[in-house]
Amino acid sequence: PHRPFVDEVSFPCENCGGPMTRVPEVIDVWFDSGSMPFAQFHAPLQNNEHFEQRFPADFICEALDQTRGWFYSLLAISTLLFDQSSYRNVVCLGLILDEQGRKMSKSVGNTVEPWEIIDRFGADALRWYFFTSKLPWDGYRFSLETIGEAVRQFLLQLWNTYGFYVLYANAGDVVPAQAATEDESDLDRWILSRLQGTVTTVRERLDEFDATTAGRAIQAFCDELSNWYVRRSRRRFWDGDPGAFQTLRECLLTVAKLTAPFTPFIADEIYDNLDGAEASVHLCDFPVAGERDLELEFAMKTARDTVRLGHGARGQSKLKVRQPLRAAVVVAAGREREAIERLGDLVRDELNVHEVRFVSNADELGELEIKPNYRSLGPRFGKQMPLVAAAVDGLDAAHVGLALRDGQSLTISVAGSDHALTADDLLVTMKPLDGYQVEREGSHAVALDLDLDDGLRAEGMARDIVRAVQSARQDAGFEVSDRIALTLNGEERLLDAARAHERYIAGEVLATTVSYSDVDGAPPVMIDGAPLQIDVARV
């Protein structure tokens, strides 16, 4: 009891028999909270052994405003009594602010009802947001949109990857015990190596009470799993490749165990459906990292960087991704070239080119153009910028490129004085060779051969036809395993392309027959500016 009620309480003194009442002095109320580590066991008067087994605490967690309250009283009282802190680590939480950066307060009317968020997005989304959006002591500017981002960027991606596995495993009647590790491909070994790296990072960061970095590592891995491994392995899943199914299942189960402390409900759902050996994922041992293949990880990173630059070049050229090209020319030598050659089929397929060629120097892909960076040089030279621009224009572009690649500075003369320029002071662009589009990043570059002949155009139309037929299958409500009879009708150039690539089209859309005749009532789709009618029938 507190004042004034405690004033009415008295006890007889064991020594003199007189009444004992409350002293007039009031001790700081934080003394009670600061005494919690030992007072909860009635130590040191009793239960010392029980107390000592649990003292000091591994960590304590409270908000920033407890720095001068609970954090301090715990430390002060424990030091006074036991000559040591009552905790080994502190996880300090920042304040939750509204979208305008104001502290949430009922009087201001800017508080948010937690149950409304949980009903709309789920508890996992709210937890993931707080764990990963910022380091917890930084505080949060809270809004419903930020919770939605947590759902879109991680939870939906994880759930869709899990749903992909379930869909194709059910379609192929896959039994996990039938999967064989000898069927692993480089792609399988890469994602499993990345999984072990993620386990290592998560364990290390959680041991350091850094849930933010740990959660972000899981999210980065799930992005690699979804946007690279699964996307590059779709054909294998459709073909029932046991190595692909086993690899994806292992990744999903391990991610479920890694995310269990973060998102307990979705983790339990994934684990229960894919394994269920324990009653809950929360009863499983936390993952322990195995061996990694760092050389393969380097090779895949190099290949992915090459693909990224190639996609950038294609985007600049305004050519659609489904249009095959004759060749990609890659700047690579030594270890990087070996990496790309090792994964050459993957790079060619991802870039949608027939051939990958190599050069050793990015300058072979075009002519360098050097311009002054006015944002950097303007404040430095002011009215002398026209002279600076003229001096930069007089530099030898090839020499500039070599110097900057080696990290060297360059010297220009302006009004009789020499001035050093660094890479930040110059804008280096490349004018590609005729018929090519180049994307460059430092000393790395990829050039795409943009010349299209009739054969490449027909191949591109065939890929567009596949996409249109797949949409027609979905609109018809077919299952992914349904075989179909396909009928096409349209402009002759589209039908010629379909005939030339009929085997490819039939294999992609699961057509047992492909015919070319009138299609009654089917609305046309436009492909390369020409109409095409499509009829699909389940067989």
C-alpha positions in Angstrom: 0.0 0.0 0.0 1.0 3.6 -0.5 0.2 6.8 1.3 -2.1 7.7 2.8 -3.4 4.2 3.3 -0.1 2.9 4.7 -0.3 5.6 7.4 -3.1 3.6 9.0 -1.1 0.4 9.3 1.0 -0.3 12.5 2.8 -3.3 14.0 3.8 -4.1 17.6 7.5 -3.8 18.2 9.1 -7.2 19.1 11.5 -5.5 21.6 9.4 -2.9 23.5 5.8 -3.8 22.5 5.1 -0.2 21.3 3.4 0.5 18.0 5.6 0.7 14.9 4.4 3.2 12.2 5.7 4.5 8.8 8.6 6.9 9.0 7.9 10.3 7.5 10.7 10.0 4.9 9.7 8.5 1.4 12.3 6.6 -0.5 12.5 6.9 -4.3 9.9 4.6 -5.8 12.6 3.3 -8.2 14.2 1.6 -5.2 11.6 -1.2 -5.5 12.3 -1.7 -9.2 16.1 -1.5 -8.7 15.8 -4.2 -5.9 13.9 -6.6 -8.2 16.9 -8.9 -9.1 17.3 -10.1 -5.5 14.0 -9.0 -3.8 12.0 -11.3 -6.0 13.8 -14.3 -4.3 13.9 -12.6 -0.8 17.6 -12.7 -1.2 20.1 -12.2 0.5 18.1 -13.2 3.5 16.8 -16.4 1.8 17.1 -18.5 -1.4 20.6 -17.3 -2.1 21.5 -20.3 -4.2 18.4 -19.8 -6.4 19.3 -16.1 -6.7 22.9 -16.6 -7.6 22.0 -19.0 -10.4 20.1 -16.1 -12.1 22.3 -13.2 -11.3 23.3 -11.1 -13.1 20.7 -11.0 -15.9 21.9 -11.6 -19.5 20.1 -8.5 -20.6 17.4 -6.0 -19.7 15.2 -4.1 -22.1 13.3 -0.8 -21.6 12.7 2.5 -23.3 15.1 5.4 -23.4 13.4 7.3 -20.7 14.4 4.6 -18.2 18.1 5.6 -18.5 17.8 7.7 -15.3 15.1 5.4 -13.8 15.2 1.7 -13.8 18.6 1.3 -15.6 20.3 3.5 -13.0 18.5 2.1 -9.9 19.3 -1.5 -10.9 23.0 -0.5 -11.4 23.3 1.6 -8.3 21.6 -0.8 -5.8 23.3 -3.9 -7.2 26.7 -2.2 -7.1 26.1 -1.1 -3.5 25.1 -4.6 -2.3 27.1 -6.9 -4.6 29.9 -4.7 -6.1 28.7 -5.6 -9.7 26.0 -4.7 -12.1 22.8 -6.8 -12.1 22.8 -7.0 -15.9 25.3 -7.8 -18.6 23.6 -6.1 -21.6 21.1 -3.3 -22.1 18.7 -3.2 -25.1 17.4 0.4 -25.0 14.3 1.2 -27.0 13.6 4.6 -28.6 10.3 6.3 -28.5 7.5 5.7 -31.0 6.6 8.9 -32.9 3.8 9.7 -35.3 4.4 10.4 -39.0 5.2 14.0 -38.2 7.9 13.1 -35.7 5.7 14.0 -32.6 5.7 11.8 -29.5 2.5 9.7 -29.4 0.1 11.0 -26.7 -3.5 10.5 -25.9 -3.9 14.2 -25.2 -2.6 15.0 -28.7 -4.8 12.3 -30.2 -2.1 10.7 -32.3 -1.9 7.3 -30.7 -2.6 4.1 -32.7 -4.7 1.2 -31.4 -2.5 -1.9 -31.6 -5.4 -4.3 -32.2 -6.4 -2.4 -35.3 -2.9 -2.9 -36.7 -2.9 -6.6 -35.8 -6.3 -7.2 -37.2 -5.3 -5.6 -40.5 -1.7 -6.8 -41.0 -1.2 -9.5 -38.4 1.1 -9.7 -35.3 4.0 -10.9 -37.4 4.0 -7.8 -39.6 4.0 -5.5 -36.5 6.8 -7.5 -34.9 8.9 -7.6 -38.1 8.6 -3.8 -38.5 9.8 -3.1 -35.0 12.7 -5.6 -35.3 14.1 -4.6 -38.7 13.0 -1.2 -39.8 15.5 0.7 -37.6 17.9 0.0 -34.8 15.6 0.0 -31.8 17.2 2.9 -29.9 16.8 5.2 -32.8 13.0 5.4 -32.3 10.4 5.0 -35.0 8.2 7.3 -37.1 5.2 5.1 -37.2 2.6 4.8 -39.9 0.3 2.1 -41.3 2.2 2.4 -44.6 5.5 1.3 -43.0 3.8 -1.8 -41.7 2.5 -2.4 -45.2 6.0 -2.2 -46.5 7.1 -4.9 -44.0 4.4 -7.2 -45.3 5.2 -6.5 -49.0 9.0 -6.6 -48.7 9.4 -9.7 -46.6 6.3 -11.6 -45.3 4.6 -11.8 -48.7 7.8 -12.7 -50.5 8.5 -15.5 -48.0 4.9 -16.7 -48.1 4.8 -16.7 -51.9 8.0 -18.7 -52.0 6.6 -21.2 -49.6 3.3 -21.2 -51.7 5.4 -21.9 -54.9 7.0 -25.0 -53.2 3.6 -26.3 -52.0 2.0 -25.8 -55.4 4.6 -27.6 -57.4 5.3 -30.3 -54.8 1.6 -31.1 -54.7 1.4 -31.1 -58.5 4.3 -33.5 -58.8 3.4 -35.6 -55.7 6.9 -34.9 -54.3 7.9 -36.9 -51.2 10.8 -35.2 -49.4 12.5 -38.5 -48.7 12.8 -39.1 -52.4 15.0 -36.0 -52.9 18.6 -36.8 -53.5 21.6 -34.5 -52.8 23.5 -35.9 -55.8 21.1 -34.0 -58.0 22.3 -30.6 -56.6 23.3 -28.1 -59.2 25.6 -25.1 -58.9 22.5 -23.1 -58.1 21.5 -25.4 -55.3 25.0 -25.4 -53.8 25.1 -21.6 -54.0 21.8 -21.0 -52.2 22.7 -23.6 -49.6 26.0 -21.8 -49.0 24.3 -18.5 -48.8 21.9 -20.1 -46.3 24.9 -21.2 -44.1 26.3 -17.6 -44.3 22.9 -16.3 -43.2 22.7 -18.7 -40.2 26.2 -17.5 -39.2 25.2 -13.9 -39.4 21.9 -14.3 -37.5 23.5 -16.3 -34.7 26.3 -13.8 -34.3 24.1 -10.8 -34.3 21.5 -12.3 -31.9 24.3 -13.3 -29.5 25.1 -9.6 -29.5 21.4 -8.6 -29.0 21.3 -7.0 -32.5 18.0 -8.3 -33.8 17.9 -5.6 -36.5 20.9 -6.8 -38.4 19.9 -10.4 -37.9 16.5 -9.8 -39.3 17.8 -7.8 -42.3 20.1 -10.7 -43.1 17.2 -13.1 -43.2 15.3 -10.7 -45.5 18.2 -10.4 -47.8 18.5 -14.2 -48.0 14.8 -14.5 -48.8 15.2 -12.0 -51.6 18.0 -14.1 -53.1 16.0 -17.3 -52.6 12.9 -15.9 -54.3 14.3 -13.5 -57.0 17.3 -15.6 -58.0 17.1 -19.2 -56.9 13.4 -19.9 -57.5 13.2 -17.7 -60.6 16.2 -19.4 -62.2 14.9 -22.9 -61.2 11.3 -22.8 -62.3 11.9 -25.2 -65.2 13.5 -27.7 -62.8 10.5 -27.6 -60.4 8.2 -28.2 -63.3 10.3 -31.1 -64.4 10.2 -32.6 -60.9 13.9 -32.2 -60.2 14.4 -33.7 -56.7 17.5 -31.7 -56.0 15.6 -28.5 -56.5 12.7 -29.5 -54.2 15.0 -30.8 -51.5 17.1 -27.5 -51.7 14.1 -25.2 -51.5 12.5 -27.3 -48.7 15.7 -27.1 -46.6 15.9 -23.4 -47.2 12.3 -22.8 -46.2 12.6 -25.0 -43.0 15.8 -23.2 -41.9 14.3 -19.8 -42.6 11.2 -20.8 -40.5 13.5 -21.7 -37.6 15.6 -18.5 -38.0 12.4 -16.3 -38.1 10.7 -18.1 -35.2 11.8 -15.4 -32.7 10.8 -12.6 -35.1 7.6 -13.8 -36.7 6.4 -16.8 -34.7 3.1 -17.5 -36.4 4.2 -17.6 -40.1 7.3 -19.6 -39.0 5.1 -22.1 -37.2 2.8 -22.5 -40.2 5.6 -23.1 -42.7 7.4 -25.6 -40.4 4.2 -27.5 -39.4 3.3 -28.1 -43.1 6.8 -28.9 -44.4 8.0 -31.0 -41.5 6.1 -31.1 -38.2 8.4 -33.5 -36.5 8.1 -31.3 -33.4 4.8 -30.0 -32.2 6.0 -26.5 -33.0 9.0 -24.8 -34.6 9.6 -23.1 -31.3 10.5 -26.5 -29.9 13.2 -27.1 -32.5 16.9 -26.4 -32.0 18.1 -23.1 -33.5 20.0 -23.7 -36.8 23.8 -24.1 -36.6 25.8 -23.1 -39.7 27.5 -25.7 -41.9 30.2 -25.4 -44.5 30.2 -22.7 -47.2 31.5 -22.6 -50.7 32.9 -19.1 -50.8 34.4 -19.6 -54.3 30.9 -20.4 -55.7 29.4 -17.5 -53.8 32.0 -15.2 -55.5 31.2 -16.7 -58.9 27.5 -16.3 -58.5 27.9 -12.7 -57.3 30.1 -12.0 -60.3 27.5 -13.5 -62.6 24.6 -11.6 -61.0 26.6 -8.3 -61.3 27.1 -9.1 -65.0 23.4 -9.8 -65.4 22.5 -6.6 -63.6 24.7 -4.5 -65.9 23.2 -6.3 -68.9 19.7 -5.6 -67.8 20.7 -2.0 -67.3 22.0 -1.8 -70.9 18.8 -3.5 -72.2 16.7 -1.0 -70.3 18.5 1.9 -71.9 18.0 0.4 -75.3 14.2 0.1 -74.8 14.3 -3.5 -76.0 11.9 -5.8 -74.1 13.5 -8.5 -72.0 11.8 -11.3 -74.0 13.5 -10.2 -77.2 16.6 -12.5 -77.7 19.8 -10.8 -78.8 22.8 -12.1 -80.6 25.5 -11.5 -78.0 26.6 -9.8 -74.8 30.2 -8.5 -74.6 31.5 -8.6 -71.0 34.5 -6.9 -69.6 36.2 -9.6 -67.4 39.5 -11.3 -67.0 41.2 -13.7 -64.6 39.1 -15.0 -61.8 36.0 -12.9 -62.8 36.0 -14.4 -66.3 36.4 -17.9 -64.9 33.4 -17.2 -62.7 31.2 -16.1 -65.6 32.3 -18.9 -67.8 31.5 -21.4 -65.1 28.0 -20.0 -64.9 27.8 -19.2 -68.6 24.5 -20.9 -69.3 22.8 -19.0 -66.5 24.2 -15.7 -67.7 23.2 -16.3 -71.3 19.7 -17.3 -70.3 19.2 -14.5 -67.9 20.4 -11.9 -70.4 18.5 -13.7 -73.2 21.4 -13.7 -75.6 22.8 -16.5 -77.8 26.5 -15.8 -76.9 28.7 -14.2 -74.3 32.0 -12.8 -75.5 34.8 -11.3 -73.4 37.1 -8.3 -73.6 39.7 -7.3 -71.1 39.1 -3.6 -71.0 35.9 -1.5 -70.9 37.4 1.0 -73.3 37.1 -1.6 -76.1 33.3 -1.3 -75.9 33.2 2.4 -77.0 34.7 5.8 -76.6 35.0 7.5 -73.3 33.6 11.0 -72.9 34.9 13.2 -70.0 32.9 16.2 -68.7 33.4 18.4 -65.6 31.2 17.7 -62.6 29.8 21.2 -62.0 28.3 20.2 -58.7 31.8 19.4 -57.4 33.9 22.0 -59.3 31.5 24.9 -59.3 31.9 26.0 -55.7 35.6 25.5 -56.0 36.3 27.6 -59.2 33.3 29.9 -59.4 33.6 32.2 -62.4 36.6 30.3 -63.7 34.4 27.3 -64.6 34.4 28.1 -68.4 38.2 27.8 -68.2 37.9 24.5 -66.2 35.5 23.1 -68.8 37.9 24.0 -71.6 40.8 22.3 -69.7 38.8 19.2 -69.1 37.7 19.1 -72.7 41.4 19.1 -73.7 42.2 16.0 -71.6 42.9 12.7 -73.3 39.9 10.6 -72.5 41.7 7.2 -72.6 44.4 8.5 -70.3 41.8 9.9 -67.9 40.0 6.5 -67.8 43.2 4.6 -67.0 44.2 7.1 -64.3 40.9 7.1 -62.6 40.7 3.3 -62.7 44.0 3.2 -60.8 42.8 5.7 -58.3 45.1 8.5 -59.5 44.3 12.2 -59.7 44.7 14.4 -62.7 46.1 17.8 -63.1 44.7 20.7 -65.2 46.0 24.2 -65.7 43.6 27.1 -65.0 44.7 30.7 -65.3 48.4 29.7 -64.9 47.8 27.5 -61.9 47.8 23.8 -61.6 44.8 22.0 -59.9 44.3 18.4 -59.1 41.1 16.6 -60.0 39.8 13.4 -58.6 37.1 10.9 -59.8 34.5 13.0 -58.0 35.3 16.0 -60.1 34.7 14.3 -63.5 31.8 12.7 -65.2 32.9 9.7 -67.2 30.4 8.3 -69.7 30.9 5.9 -72.6 29.7 6.4 -76.1 29.0 2.8 -77.3 30.1 1.4 -80.6 27.5 1.5 -83.3 24.9 -1.1 -82.8 25.7 -1.7 -79.1 24.3 -0.5 -75.8 26.8 -0.3 -72.9 26.2 -0.3 -69.2 29.3 0.5 -67.2 30.1 0.5 -63.5 33.7 1.4 -62.6 36.0 -1.0 -64.6 33.1 -3.4 -65.2 30.9 -3.1 -68.3 28.5 -5.1 -70.4 27.6 -4.3 -74.0 24.6 -5.8 -75.8 24.6 -6.3 -79.6 21.3 -4.7 -80.6 21.3 -5.8 -84.3 18.1 -7.9 -84.9 17.7 -10.2 -87.9 14.5 -12.0 -88.9 15.4 -15.1 -86.9 15.9 -13.1 -83.7 12.6 -11.2 -84.2 10.7 -14.5 -84.8 12.2 -15.9 -81.6 11.1 -12.9 -79.7 7.5 -13.2 -81.1 7.5 -16.9 -80.1 8.3 -15.8 -76.5 5.5 -13.2 -76.6 3.1 -15.9 -77.8 4.1 -18.1 -74.8 3.4 -15.3 -72.4 0.0 -14.7 -74.1 -0.9 -18.4 -74.0 0.0 -18.6 -70.3 -2.3 -15.7 -69.6 -5.1 -17.5 -71.5 -4.5 -20.6 -69.3 -4.8 -18.6 -66.2 -8.0 -16.9 -67.4 -9.4 -20.3 -68.2 -8.7 -21.5 -64.6 -6.4 -24.3 -65.6 -4.1 -26.0 -63.1 -0.4 -25.7 -63.6 -0.3 -29.4 -64.6 -3.2 -29.4 -67.1 -2.3 -30.3 -70.7 -4.0 -28.3 -73.4 -4.9 -28.3 -77.1 -3.7 -24.9 -78.5 -5.2 -23.2 -81.5 -3.7 -19.9 -82.9 -5.0 -17.5 -85.5 -3.6 -14.1 -86.6 -1.2 -12.3 -88.9 0.9 -14.6 -90.9 4.2 -13.4 -89.5 3.0 -14.3 -86.0 1.9 -17.7 -87.2 5.2 -18.2 -89.1 7.1 -17.5 -85.9 4.9 -19.9 -84.0 5.5 -22.7 -86.6 9.2 -22.1 -86.5 9.3 -22.4 -82.7 6.3 -24.7 -82.2 8.2 -27.3 -80.2 9.4 -24.6 -77.8 5.9 -23.1 -77.4 4.2 -26.4 -76.9 6.7 -27.4 -74.2 6.3 -24.1 -72.3 2.5 -24.1 -72.3 2.0 -27.9 -72.0 0.3 -28.2 -75.4 -0.2 -31.7 -76.7 -1.2 -30.3 -80.1 -0.8 -26.9 -81.8 -3.1 -26.0 -84.7 -3.5 -22.9 -86.8 -7.1 -22.2 -87.8 -10.0 -19.8 -87.1 -10.8 -19.1 -83.5 -14.4 -18.1 -82.9 -15.1 -15.5 -80.3 -11.6 -15.3 -78.8 -10.6 -11.6 -78.3 -7.3 -10.8 -80.0 -4.2 -10.0 -78.1 -1.6 -7.6 -79.6 1.9 -9.0 -80.2 4.5 -6.8 -81.9 1.7 -4.6 -83.2 -0.2 -7.5 -84.7 -3.4 -9.3 -83.5 -3.3 -12.9 -82.4 -6.3 -15.1 -81.3 -5.8 -17.9 -78.9 -7.9 -20.8 -77.9 -6.9 -23.3 -75.2 -8.8 -26.5 -74.3 -8.0 -28.9 -71.5 -7.2 -32.4 -72.8 
